[in-house]
């Protein structure tokens, strides 16, 4: 409980961008791996949705579970951030209870103390949409890799629309 009380923070939840959080977590696990903790989450962390509800920011994401070398996608994990409660992670089974929540909470709390989110969301959104508009006319019927690339970029763009 004492550790949770220390996680309180002075943060404007309307400025949070889930893409930046997930980029941090992907980099953290890719660069430091077992130094972070022996957790069973494996990259990439994948954006699902973000919202502000009941005075807290909520990030919904998918991530892979390392099940004896077989990576299974586990959806609807949640990170909540509020001024009152700080960072709280709600991982789905099979992550619940394995130390993952606490590890992510600690890492995100430390990161958020110094991180400044990019606040020019509308400009970034417009610039990224221009890239999509330029690519779309080049895609033909059998270009599945190009479509996958566009979908991936659109998922990132969606994070600027909170």
C-alpha positions in Angstrom: 0.0 0.0 0.0 2.8 2.4 0.8 4.4 1.8 -2.6 1.0 2.6 -4.2 0.8 5.9 -2.3 4.2 6.9 -3.6 2.9 6.4 -7.2 0.7 9.5 -6.9 1.7 12.0 -9.5 1.0 15.5 -10.8 0.1 14.7 -14.4 -2.5 16.1 -16.9 -4.2 13.0 -18.1 -5.5 14.8 -21.2 -1.9 15.1 -22.5 -1.1 11.4 -22.4 -0.6 9.5 -25.6 -0.8 5.7 -25.6 1.5 5.3 -28.6 4.3 6.9 -26.6 3.7 4.7 -23.6 3.7 1.5 -25.7 6.8 2.7 -27.6 8.5 3.1 -24.2 7.4 -0.4 -23.0 8.5 -2.0 -26.3 11.9 -0.3 -26.1 12.3 -1.2 -22.4 11.7 -4.9 -22.9 13.6 -5.1 -26.2 16.7 -3.3 -24.8 16.7 -4.5 -21.2 14.8 -7.8 -21.3 15.4 -9.8 -18.2 16.9 -6.7 -16.4 13.3 -5.4 -16.2 12.0 -8.6 -14.5 11.4 -12.1 -15.5 7.9 -11.3 -16.7 6.1 -13.3 -19.3 5.1 -10.4 -21.6 6.8 -10.2 -24.9 6.9 -7.4 -27.4 5.3 -5.9 -29.3 2.8 -4.1 -27.2 -0.1 -3.3 -29.5 -2.4 -0.4 -29.1 -6.1 -1.2 -28.9 -7.8 2.0 -27.5 -7.4 4.8 -25.1 -10.0 6.8 -23.2 -10.4 9.2 -20.3 -13.0 7.9 -17.9 -13.8 8.7 -14.2 -10.8 11.2 -14.0 -8.3 8.6 -15.2 -6.5 7.8 -18.4 -7.0 4.2 -19.6 -4.8 2.5 -22.2 -6.0 -0.8 -23.6 -3.4 -2.9 -25.3 -2.5 -6.4 -26.5 0.8 -8.1 -25.8 2.3 -11.5 -26.3 2.5 -14.2 -23.6 5.6 -16.3 -23.6 4.0 -19.7 -23.0 7.0 -22.1 -23.1 8.4 -20.6 -26.3 5.0 -20.2 -28.0 3.9 -16.6 -28.1 0.2 -16.1 -27.7 -1.5 -12.7 -28.2 -3.4 -11.6 -25.1 -5.8 -8.8 -25.6 -7.4 -6.1 -23.4 -4.7 -5.5 -20.9 -5.2 -2.1 -19.2 -2.9 0.6 -17.9 -4.7 3.3 -15.8 -3.1 6.6 -14.9 -4.6 9.2 -12.6 -3.3 12.0 -10.4 -5.0 10.3 -7.4 -3.7 6.7 -7.8 -0.7 7.1 -10.1 -0.1 4.2 -12.5 -2.1 1.0 -12.1 -1.8 -2.0 -14.4 -4.6 -4.5 -14.9 -3.1 -7.3 -17.0 -5.2 -10.2 -18.2 -4.6 -13.8 -17.4 -2.0 -15.3 -17.6 -0.1 -12.2 -16.5 -2.1 -11.5 -13.4 -0.1 -12.3 -10.3 3.2 -13.0 -11.9 4.8 -9.6 -11.0 4.1 -8.0 -14.4 1.7 -5.4 -13.1 4.1 -4.2 -10.4 7.1 -4.2 -12.8 5.2 -2.1 -15.4 3.8 0.3 -12.8 7.3 1.0 -11.4 8.9 1.4 -14.8 6.1 3.7 -16.1 6.0 5.8 -12.9 9.7 6.5 -13.2 9.4 7.3 -16.9 6.4 9.5 -16.5 8.3 11.6 -13.9 10.6 12.9 -16.6 8.7 12.3 -19.9 6.9 15.1 -21.8 4.2 14.0 -24.2 4.2 15.5 -27.7 1.3 17.9 -27.5 0.9 18.9 -31.1 -1.5 16.0 -31.8 -3.5 17.5 -34.5 -0.5 18.5 -36.6 1.1 15.0 -36.1 -2.2 13.5 -37.1 -2.5 15.5 -40.3 1.1 14.8 -41.2 0.7 11.0 -40.7 -2.6 11.0 -42.7 -0.8 12.7 -45.6 1.6 9.8 -45.7 -1.4 7.4 -45.9 -3.0 9.4 -48.6 0.2 9.2 -50.7 0.5 5.4 -50.3 -3.2 4.4 -50.9 -3.3 5.0 -54.7 -0.2 2.8 -55.1 -1.8 -0.3 -53.6 -3.1 -2.9 -56.0 -5.3 -6.0 -55.3 -2.6 -8.4 -54.2 -0.4 -6.0 -52.1 -1.2 -7.4 -48.7 2.1 -6.2 -47.1 1.4 -2.7 -48.2 -2.2 -2.9 -46.7 -0.8 -4.3 -43.4 1.7 -1.4 -43.3 -1.1 1.1 -43.8 -3.2 -0.6 -41.1 -0.3 -0.4 -38.7 0.2 3.3 -39.4 -3.5 3.9 -39.0 -3.4 2.3 -35.6 -0.7 4.7 -34.5 -2.6 7.6 -36.0 -5.6 6.6 -34.0 -3.7 7.2 -30.8 -3.6 11.0 -31.5 -7.5 11.1 -31.6 -8.3 11.0 -27.9 
